[in-house]
């Protein structure tokens, strides 16, 4: 089951984060990716990017696409930004702030090619469930901000949370899916989408994956 994130290494103060770490208040409103990224290209958002494993891997593998990580905890946002800044990646940026606010207040309709939500906190206690990311207002904003054919990727190692979220997505959106995402063998020790996926699979726990697409019409 998804647990606390733990600690991260101290960010090397010699790494310049000015281009790669943004506060959510600094984002252009209305959304203009040309202000954030120096290169044109489709924008994909990593919600709760944590230590930046997916953000780093995806931006290296797909240099023609732009990746924006959003992270609420500053220490993780700064660490993720340091990983991509160290490699001077022009297509990766990290926003310190609340993803639900950014989706609601910043992103414009049809502006995103994909939204990635990997292993969000399930907030087990009933009184805390309002803190979940995968709630109706956010899912409605995902559908609004995705371009036609754009994708929502949702992974978790908590089956109850997965089933509840799949049912909610069907209830409040018109996204196509869920489409099955098969698990592939890891080619090396770091060949996992996130640190959570690596821990779950090494411990033999199942990972539940779903892919959705916005209808073209």
Backbone as CSV, one residue per row, in Angstrom:
resi,resn,N_x,N_y,N_z,CA_x,CA_y,CA_z,C_x,C_y,C_z
1,UNK,0.837,-1.191,0.000,0.000,0.000,0.000,0.873,1.242,0.000
2,UNK,0.374,2.334,-0.581,1.140,3.564,-0.656,1.385,4.116,0.735
3,UNK,2.637,4.423,1.025,3.009,4.926,2.335,3.618,6.312,2.194
4,UNK,4.128,6.855,3.304,4.741,8.170,3.293,5.927,8.234,2.348
5,UNK,6.237,9.432,1.920,7.277,9.605,0.920,8.682,9.533,1.481
6,UNK,8.831,9.765,2.775,10.167,9.725,3.344,10.941,10.988,3.067
7,UNK,12.244,10.859,3.006,13.109,12.020,2.871,13.750,12.049,1.488
8,UNK,14.350,13.188,1.168,15.097,13.341,-0.068,16.469,13.929,0.268
9,UNK,17.391,13.746,-0.635,18.715,14.303,-0.442,18.677,15.827,-0.481
10,UNK,19.597,16.428,0.212,19.695,17.879,0.191,20.104,18.340,-1.205
11,UNK,19.442,19.362,-1.696,19.731,19.871,-3.033,21.074,20.590,-3.040
12,UNK,21.897,20.269,-4.009,23.197,20.913,-4.177,22.983,22.403,-4.433
13,UNK,23.471,23.273,-3.542,23.222,24.714,-3.705,23.879,25.310,-4.948
14,UNK,24.809,24.587,-5.547,25.455,25.115,-6.752,24.580,24.960,-7.997
15,UNK,23.492,24.170,-7.900,22.597,23.965,-9.041,21.627,25.138,-9.138
16,UNK,21.590,25.772,-10.278,20.702,26.911,-10.517,19.295,26.391,-10.843
17,UNK,18.351,26.677,-9.962,16.981,26.201,-10.136,16.066,27.257,-10.753
18,UNK,16.590,28.431,-11.080,15.743,29.555,-11.473,14.889,29.264,-12.702
19,UNK,15.381,28.446,-13.626,14.612,28.140,-14.826,13.694,26.937,-14.642
20,UNK,14.078,26.036,-13.757,13.370,24.756,-13.662,12.390,24.658,-12.502
21,UNK,12.481,25.541,-11.512,11.565,25.512,-10.378,10.719,26.782,-10.368
22,UNK,9.405,26.587,-10.455,8.466,27.695,-10.488,7.502,27.575,-9.313
23,UNK,7.065,28.734,-8.783,5.936,28.707,-7.849,4.670,28.867,-8.668
24,UNK,3.581,28.288,-8.198,2.347,28.305,-8.993,1.867,29.729,-9.285
25,UNK,2.151,30.677,-8.417,1.729,32.062,-8.653,2.482,32.698,-9.814
26,UNK,3.596,32.111,-10.200,4.409,32.644,-11.283,3.909,32.195,-12.660
27,UNK,3.050,31.200,-12.687,2.565,30.665,-13.952,1.714,31.697,-14.687
28,UNK,1.804,31.732,-16.022,1.003,32.697,-16.785,-0.477,32.362,-16.734
29,UNK,-1.298,33.379,-16.579,-2.746,33.215,-16.570,-3.339,34.235,-17.519
30,UNK,-3.934,33.798,-18.642,-4.195,32.403,-19.010,-2.917,31.661,-19.394
31,UNK,-3.009,30.351,-19.420,-1.875,29.484,-19.669,-1.234,29.763,-21.020
32,UNK,0.090,29.906,-20.985,0.882,30.082,-22.201,2.155,29.262,-22.043
33,UNK,2.234,28.072,-22.659,3.420,27.222,-22.475,4.696,27.882,-22.959
34,UNK,4.604,28.835,-23.875,5.798,29.526,-24.360,6.484,30.364,-23.301
35,UNK,5.763,30.704,-22.238,6.375,31.446,-21.128,7.185,30.514,-20.237
36,UNK,6.764,29.264,-20.136,7.388,28.299,-19.219,8.475,27.482,-19.902
37,UNK,8.225,27.074,-21.138,9.164,26.221,-21.859,9.808,26.987,-23.017
38,UNK,11.114,26.833,-23.214,11.794,27.543,-24.299,11.572,26.936,-25.674
39,UNK,10.959,25.769,-25.721,10.738,25.097,-27.002,9.257,24.792,-27.172
40,UNK,8.759,24.793,-28.411,7.369,24.395,-28.636,7.205,22.897,-28.485
41,UNK,5.993,22.465,-28.320,5.732,21.030,-28.204,4.555,20.771,-27.305
42,UNK,3.965,19.581,-27.405,2.843,19.217,-26.534,3.270,19.193,-25.073
43,UNK,2.329,19.515,-24.193,2.611,19.593,-22.758,1.925,18.444,-22.038
44,UNK,2.705,17.713,-21.226,2.178,16.667,-20.359,2.440,17.063,-18.912
45,UNK,1.486,16.773,-18.035,1.577,17.184,-16.634,1.681,15.962,-15.733
46,UNK,2.652,15.999,-14.826,2.868,14.950,-13.830,2.377,15.493,-12.493
47,UNK,1.225,15.025,-12.037,0.596,15.518,-10.814,1.199,14.809,-9.610
48,UNK,1.782,15.598,-8.692,2.442,15.012,-7.531,3.719,14.316,-7.940
49,UNK,4.630,15.057,-8.549,5.809,14.446,-9.183,6.810,13.877,-8.193
50,UNK,6.662,14.173,-6.897,7.518,13.552,-5.885,8.990,13.785,-6.122
51,UNK,9.751,12.705,-6.222,11.194,12.803,-6.416,11.592,12.968,-7.880
52,UNK,10.609,13.034,-8.775,10.877,13.377,-10.164,11.350,12.242,-11.045
53,UNK,11.135,10.988,-10.631,11.615,9.863,-11.435,10.950,9.835,-12.809
54,UNK,9.623,9.907,-12.836,8.941,9.899,-14.129,9.286,11.146,-14.936
55,UNK,9.283,12.291,-14.296,9.573,13.549,-14.979,10.924,13.496,-15.677
56,UNK,11.925,12.990,-14.994,13.268,12.909,-15.553,13.321,11.920,-16.710
57,UNK,12.797,10.726,-16.489,12.860,9.694,-17.526,12.090,10.109,-18.773
58,UNK,10.895,10.641,-18.583,10.058,10.998,-19.728,10.670,12.138,-20.533
59,UNK,11.213,13.139,-19.852,11.786,14.279,-20.566,13.054,13.888,-21.311
60,UNK,13.789,12.899,-20.811,14.966,12.408,-21.524,14.566,11.561,-22.735
61,UNK,13.533,10.738,-22.567,13.116,9.831,-23.638,12.366,10.546,-24.756
62,UNK,11.701,11.657,-24.412,10.874,12.356,-25.408,11.248,13.838,-25.433
63,UNK,12.391,14.173,-25.988,12.861,15.561,-25.960,11.968,16.525,-26.724
64,UNK,11.103,16.026,-27.602,10.229,16.888,-28.379,8.944,17.239,-27.623
65,UNK,8.739,16.646,-26.443,7.553,16.913,-25.636,7.957,17.656,-24.368
66,UNK,7.080,18.497,-23.861,7.351,19.267,-22.653,6.629,18.647,-21.459
67,UNK,7.323,18.559,-20.319,6.783,17.917,-19.122,6.786,18.898,-17.954
68,UNK,5.630,19.036,-17.330,5.474,19.932,-16.195,5.075,19.116,-14.973
69,UNK,5.965,19.044,-13.987,5.647,18.372,-12.732,5.044,19.370,-11.754
70,UNK,4.040,18.940,-11.017,3.438,19.785,-9.980,3.559,19.052,-8.655
71,UNK,4.128,19.726,-7.665,4.402,19.089,-6.384,4.097,20.061,-5.248
72,UNK,3.295,19.604,-4.279,2.841,20.469,-3.186,3.920,20.690,-2.129
73,UNK,4.741,19.672,-1.873,5.770,19.797,-0.841,7.047,20.391,-1.443
74,UNK,7.507,21.472,-0.845,8.625,22.199,-1.440,9.890,21.345,-1.539
75,UNK,10.171,20.544,-0.516,11.429,19.791,-0.545,11.466,18.816,-1.720
76,UNK,10.315,18.247,-2.062,10.264,17.337,-3.203,10.272,18.108,-4.516
77,UNK,9.587,19.243,-4.552,9.596,20.067,-5.764,11.017,20.524,-6.092
78,UNK,11.740,20.981,-5.074,13.108,21.451,-5.292,14.022,20.305,-5.714
79,UNK,13.837,19.144,-5.101,14.674,17.999,-5.464,14.402,17.567,-6.906
80,UNK,13.129,17.481,-7.286,12.788,17.114,-8.663,13.372,18.120,-9.649
81,UNK,13.227,19.403,-9.321,13.762,20.444,-10.202,15.274,20.340,-10.327
82,UNK,15.944,19.976,-9.234,17.408,19.866,-9.286,17.850,18.738,-10.206
83,UNK,17.065,17.684,-10.280,17.432,16.545,-11.130,17.387,16.917,-12.605
84,UNK,16.363,17.690,-13.003,16.280,18.072,-14.413,17.168,19.276,-14.713
85,UNK,17.357,20.156,-13.719,18.238,21.316,-13.920,19.689,20.872,-14.075
86,UNK,20.071,19.847,-13.321,21.439,19.333,-13.400,21.780,18.877,-14.806
87,UNK,20.772,18.426,-15.531,20.976,17.951,-16.908,20.597,18.996,-17.943
88,UNK,20.231,20.185,-17.457,19.900,21.317,-18.334,18.810,20.944,-19.341
89,UNK,17.784,20.242,-18.858,16.719,19.797,-19.747,15.760,20.953,-20.030
90,UNK,15.627,21.356,-21.288,14.740,22.469,-21.603,13.265,22.102,-21.591
91,UNK,12.965,20.817,-21.615,11.576,20.371,-21.736,10.995,19.842,-20.432
92,UNK,11.613,20.183,-19.301,11.102,19.746,-17.998,11.110,20.917,-17.023
93,UNK,10.003,21.120,-16.368,9.860,22.163,-15.360,9.071,21.603,-14.188
94,UNK,9.277,22.163,-12.987,8.561,21.733,-11.794,7.875,22.946,-11.181
95,UNK,6.615,22.768,-10.825,5.846,23.819,-10.165,5.627,23.431,-8.707
96,UNK,5.991,24.335,-7.800,5.689,24.127,-6.387,4.305,24.714,-6.135
97,UNK,3.348,23.847,-5.805,2.010,24.339,-5.531,0.972,23.251,-5.577
98,UNK,-0.278,23.659,-5.527,-1.423,22.760,-5.463,-1.911,22.466,-6.875
99,UNK,-1.833,21.196,-7.270,-2.208,20.813,-8.630,-3.674,21.122,-8.919
100,UNK,-4.542,20.930,-7.945,-5.962,21.184,-8.181,-6.195,22.658,-8.492
101,UNK,-5.472,23.556,-7.817,-5.579,24.990,-8.092,-5.045,25.305,-9.478
102,UNK,-3.911,24.708,-9.830,-3.313,24.975,-11.142,-4.250,24.542,-12.260
103,UNK,-4.839,23.363,-12.119,-5.779,22.900,-13.144,-7.000,23.811,-13.225
104,UNK,-7.475,24.253,-12.079,-8.690,25.072,-12.051,-8.445,26.496,-12.548
105,UNK,-7.308,27.082,-12.163,-7.092,28.506,-12.382,-6.155,28.842,-13.542
106,UNK,-5.352,27.877,-13.990,-4.309,28.198,-14.968,-4.552,27.553,-16.327
107,UNK,-4.685,26.258,-16.357,-4.746,25.552,-17.640,-6.035,25.875,-18.390
108,UNK,-5.896,26.129,-19.666,-7.013,26.470,-20.523,-7.562,25.231,-21.214
109,UNK,-8.789,25.297,-21.744,-9.377,24.117,-22.399,-8.514,23.610,-23.557
110,UNK,-8.317,22.293,-23.587,-7.585,21.657,-24.668,-6.111,21.971,-24.732
111,UNK,-5.513,22.358,-23.601,-4.113,22.792,-23.621,-3.113,21.694,-23.279
112,UNK,-3.583,20.513,-22.853,-2.676,19.465,-22.385,-2.786,18.214,-23.248
113,UNK,-1.634,17.604,-23.520,-1.598,16.358,-24.288,-1.803,15.140,-23.394
114,UNK,-1.408,15.229,-22.124,-1.559,14.094,-21.216,-1.466,14.572,-19.770
115,UNK,-2.135,13.829,-18.897,-2.063,14.048,-17.450,-1.673,12.717,-16.816
116,UNK,-0.652,12.746,-15.968,-0.139,11.550,-15.312,-0.372,11.674,-13.804
117,UNK,-1.050,10.702,-13.232,-1.263,10.663,-11.778,-0.815,9.294,-11.293
118,UNK,0.354,9.247,-10.652,0.937,7.979,-10.247,1.021,7.874,-8.724
119,UNK,0.360,6.865,-8.172,0.431,6.534,-6.751,0.098,7.724,-5.841
120,UNK,-1.056,8.354,-6.061,-1.446,9.454,-5.166,-1.788,8.933,-3.784
121,UNK,-1.659,9.781,-2.796,-1.982,9.401,-1.417,-3.457,9.000,-1.347
122,UNK,-3.776,7.793,-0.850,-5.183,7.352,-0.800,-5.985,7.994,0.321
123,UNK,-5.327,8.649,1.287,-6.022,9.280,2.417,-7.073,8.315,2.966
124,UNK,-6.584,7.357,3.737,-7.409,6.243,4.178,-8.621,6.655,5.010
125,UNK,-8.449,7.584,5.953,-9.541,7.923,6.866,-10.647,8.678,6.131
126,UNK,-11.891,8.342,6.456,-13.036,8.911,5.747,-13.041,10.433,5.823
127,UNK,-12.659,10.986,6.971,-12.708,12.438,7.121,-11.619,13.144,6.311
128,UNK,-10.623,12.364,5.845,-9.532,12.943,5.071,-9.708,12.753,3.568
129,UNK,-10.735,12.042,3.141,-10.848,11.694,1.725,-11.055,12.908,0.830
130,UNK,-11.504,14.006,1.405,-11.649,15.235,0.616,-10.293,15.766,0.149
131,UNK,-9.210,15.262,0.741,-7.869,15.682,0.337,-7.334,14.910,-0.865
132,UNK,-8.053,13.891,-1.297,-7.595,13.108,-2.437,-7.484,13.970,-3.693
133,UNK,-6.573,13.573,-4.552,-6.422,14.261,-5.834,-7.538,13.864,-6.790
134,UNK,-7.846,12.588,-6.855,-8.802,12.086,-7.842,-10.231,12.277,-7.334
135,UNK,-10.658,13.538,-7.316,-11.999,13.906,-6.893,-12.720,14.541,-8.083
136,UNK,-14.023,14.717,-7.949,-14.826,15.166,-9.088,-14.344,16.478,-9.708
137,UNK,-14.094,17.547,-8.941,-13.678,18.791,-9.596,-12.387,18.641,-10.394
138,UNK,-11.423,17.891,-9.856,-10.166,17.694,-10.585,-10.397,16.894,-11.853
139,UNK,-11.171,15.818,-11.769,-11.405,14.990,-12.945,-12.147,15.768,-14.037
140,UNK,-13.064,16.626,-13.641,-13.745,17.472,-14.614,-12.760,18.442,-15.266
141,UNK,-11.804,18.951,-14.483,-10.780,19.829,-15.047,-9.836,19.071,-15.966
142,UNK,-9.553,17.818,-15.647,-8.722,17.004,-16.535,-9.395,16.870,-17.894
143,UNK,-10.685,16.527,-17.880,-11.386,16.395,-19.160,-11.400,17.716,-19.912
144,UNK,-11.599,18.825,-19.219,-11.654,20.141,-19.861,-10.321,20.531,-20.473
145,UNK,-9.223,20.228,-19.794,-7.916,20.719,-20.227,-7.207,19.795,-21.207
146,UNK,-7.649,18.541,-21.298,-7.046,17.633,-22.272,-7.478,18.013,-23.683
147,UNK,-6.552,17.915,-24.629,-6.894,18.091,-26.026,-7.590,16.834,-26.539
148,UNK,-8.340,16.906,-27.636,-8.941,15.686,-28.182,-7.880,14.615,-28.432
149,UNK,-8.134,13.416,-27.942,-7.156,12.338,-28.028,-6.145,12.352,-26.907
150,UNK,-6.179,13.380,-26.043,-5.265,13.457,-24.918,-5.526,12.360,-23.902
151,UNK,-4.522,12.029,-23.110,-4.587,10.847,-22.248,-4.487,11.189,-20.760
152,UNK,-5.203,10.405,-19.957,-5.070,10.410,-18.502,-4.507,9.065,-18.088
153,UNK,-3.380,9.086,-17.382,-2.740,7.872,-16.873,-2.901,7.859,-15.355
154,UNK,-3.488,6.800,-14.812,-3.701,6.687,-13.378,-3.214,5.325,-12.900
155,UNK,-2.239,5.338,-11.969,-1.696,4.109,-11.390,-1.749,4.211,-9.869
156,UNK,-2.014,3.088,-9.219,-1.957,3.018,-7.768,-1.719,1.573,-7.356
157,UNK,-1.249,1.391,-6.132,-1.093,0.045,-5.595,-2.171,-0.251,-4.556
158,UNK,-3.224,0.576,-4.524,-4.329,0.400,-3.588,-5.578,0.035,-4.397
159,UNK,-5.974,-1.225,-4.327,-7.060,-1.705,-5.200,-8.377,-0.993,-4.922
160,UNK,-8.727,-0.780,-3.650,-9.993,-0.108,-3.341,-10.016,1.297,-3.934
161,UNK,-8.914,2.008,-3.781,-8.821,3.365,-4.329,-8.935,3.321,-5.847
162,UNK,-8.308,2.343,-6.453,-8.371,2.204,-7.908,-9.811,1.987,-8.370
163,UNK,-10.508,1.049,-7.743,-11.868,0.744,-8.162,-12.798,1.927,-7.930
164,UNK,-12.646,2.610,-6.806,-13.475,3.785,-6.524,-13.225,4.887,-7.548
165,UNK,-11.966,5.067,-7.925,-11.626,6.133,-8.868,-12.117,5.802,-10.267
166,UNK,-11.966,4.556,-10.683,-12.465,4.138,-12.000,-13.973,4.382,-12.081
167,UNK,-14.690,4.052,-11.013,-16.134,4.284,-10.992,-16.449,5.775,-11.042
168,UNK,-15.675,6.588,-10.338,-15.900,8.032,-10.323,-15.629,8.649,-11.691
169,UNK,-14.559,8.214,-12.348,-14.240,8.730,-13.681,-15.380,8.438,-14.648
170,UNK,-15.952,7.242,-14.564,-17.078,6.883,-15.432,-18.303,7.738,-15.126
171,UNK,-18.432,8.138,-13.878,-19.610,8.891,-13.445,-19.545,10.363,-13.844
172,UNK,-18.357,10.978,-13.748,-18.282,12.444,-13.883,-17.583,12.921,-15.147
173,UNK,-17.052,12.002,-15.981,-16.401,12.416,-17.220,-16.930,11.597,-18.386
174,UNK,-16.541,12.024,-19.572,-16.884,11.309,-20.798,-15.633,10.707,-21.426
175,UNK,-14.588,10.508,-20.638,-13.348,9.963,-21.156,-13.537,8.510,-21.587
176,UNK,-12.878,8.110,-22.647,-12.910,6.724,-23.095,-11.956,5.892,-22.245
177,UNK,-12.388,4.717,-21.860,-11.564,3.850,-21.037,-12.395,3.262,-19.905
178,UNK,-11.752,2.583,-18.972,-10.293,2.441,-18.879,-9.731,1.387,-19.835
179,UNK,-8.593,1.717,-20.413,-7.856,0.771,-21.224,-6.780,0.131,-20.356
180,UNK,-6.580,-1.151,-20.547,-5.595,-1.891,-19.757,-4.181,-1.463,-20.131
181,UNK,-3.336,-1.348,-19.129,-1.920,-1.034,-19.336,-1.119,-2.236,-18.852
182,UNK,-0.611,-3.056,-19.749,0.100,-4.268,-19.325,1.409,-3.941,-18.623
183,UNK,1.751,-4.748,-17.664,3.033,-4.584,-16.960,4.135,-5.220,-17.781
184,UNK,5.199,-4.491,-17.991,6.321,-5.032,-18.748,7.488,-5.291,-17.808
185,UNK,8.357,-6.243,-18.125,9.519,-6.513,-17.273,10.458,-5.314,-17.232
186,UNK,11.003,-5.041,-16.064,11.988,-3.970,-15.937,13.298,-4.401,-16.589
187,UNK,13.869,-3.519,-17.390,15.115,-3.839,-18.078,16.341,-3.604,-17.204
188,UNK,16.176,-2.782,-16.164,17.285,-2.534,-15.231,16.684,-2.020,-13.929
189,UNK,17.516,-1.762,-12.930,17.048,-1.464,-11.584,16.266,-0.162,-11.498
190,UNK,16.477,0.739,-12.441,15.788,2.024,-12.405,14.701,2.121,-13.473
191,UNK,14.360,1.006,-14.084,13.390,1.004,-15.169,11.966,0.864,-14.621
192,UNK,11.571,1.864,-13.842,10.230,1.917,-13.280,9.707,3.338,-13.442
193,UNK,8.401,3.470,-13.539,7.846,4.802,-13.773,8.034,5.717,-12.572
194,UNK,7.906,5.180,-11.378,8.124,5.968,-10.165,8.813,5.098,-9.123
195,UNK,9.290,5.734,-8.052,9.871,4.985,-6.942,8.832,4.073,-6.298
196,UNK,7.579,4.520,-6.253,6.515,3.696,-5.678,6.313,2.422,-6.477
197,UNK,6.352,2.541,-7.810,6.186,1.340,-8.626,7.328,0.366,-8.352
198,UNK,8.526,0.890,-8.263,9.681,0.028,-8.007,9.509,-0.722,-6.682
199,UNK,9.134,-0.015,-5.621,8.954,-0.648,-4.310,7.862,-1.708,-4.359
200,UNK,6.742,-1.368,-4.970,5.618,-2.310,-5.017,6.001,-3.582,-5.758
201,UNK,6.641,-3.422,-6.908,6.953,-4.609,-7.708,8.058,-5.442,-7.081
202,UNK,9.043,-4.813,-6.459,10.096,-5.573,-5.802,9.562,-6.336,-4.591
203,UNK,8.479,-5.805,-3.986,7.859,-6.480,-2.842,6.771,-7.452,-3.274
204,UNK,6.562,-7.577,-4.593,5.583,-8.525,-5.101,4.146,-8.068,-4.986
205,UNK,3.906,-6.770,-4.780,2.550,-6.254,-4.668,2.039,-5.832,-6.037
206,UNK,0.767,-6.027,-6.310,0.232,-5.649,-7.619,0.135,-4.131,-7.781
207,UNK,0.245,-3.690,-9.010,0.046,-2.289,-9.358,-1.138,-2.236,-10.318
208,UNK,-2.086,-1.364,-10.011,-3.288,-1.234,-10.814,-3.141,-0.015,-11.718
209,UNK,-3.320,-0.222,-13.030,-3.047,0.817,-14.025,-4.259,1.015,-14.921
210,UNK,-4.539,2.264,-15.252,-5.632,2.559,-16.175,-5.226,3.717,-17.085
211,UNK,-5.638,3.633,-18.340,-5.408,4.666,-19.332,-6.750,5.120,-19.879
212,UNK,-6.923,6.437,-19.953,-8.142,7.024,-20.527,-7.756,7.982,-21.646
213,UNK,-8.669,8.163,-22.597,-8.452,9.123,-23.679,-9.671,10.022,-23.833
214,UNK,-9.404,11.286,-24.148,-10.498,12.213,-24.420,-11.023,11.970,-25.827
215,UNK,-12.317,11.926,-25.947,-12.926,11.670,-27.242,-12.583,12.782,-28.239
216,UNK,-12.462,12.405,-29.492,-12.077,13.359,-30.518,-13.198,14.312,-30.890
217,UNK,-14.448,13.910,-30.668,-15.566,14.766,-31.023,-16.200,15.337,-29.758
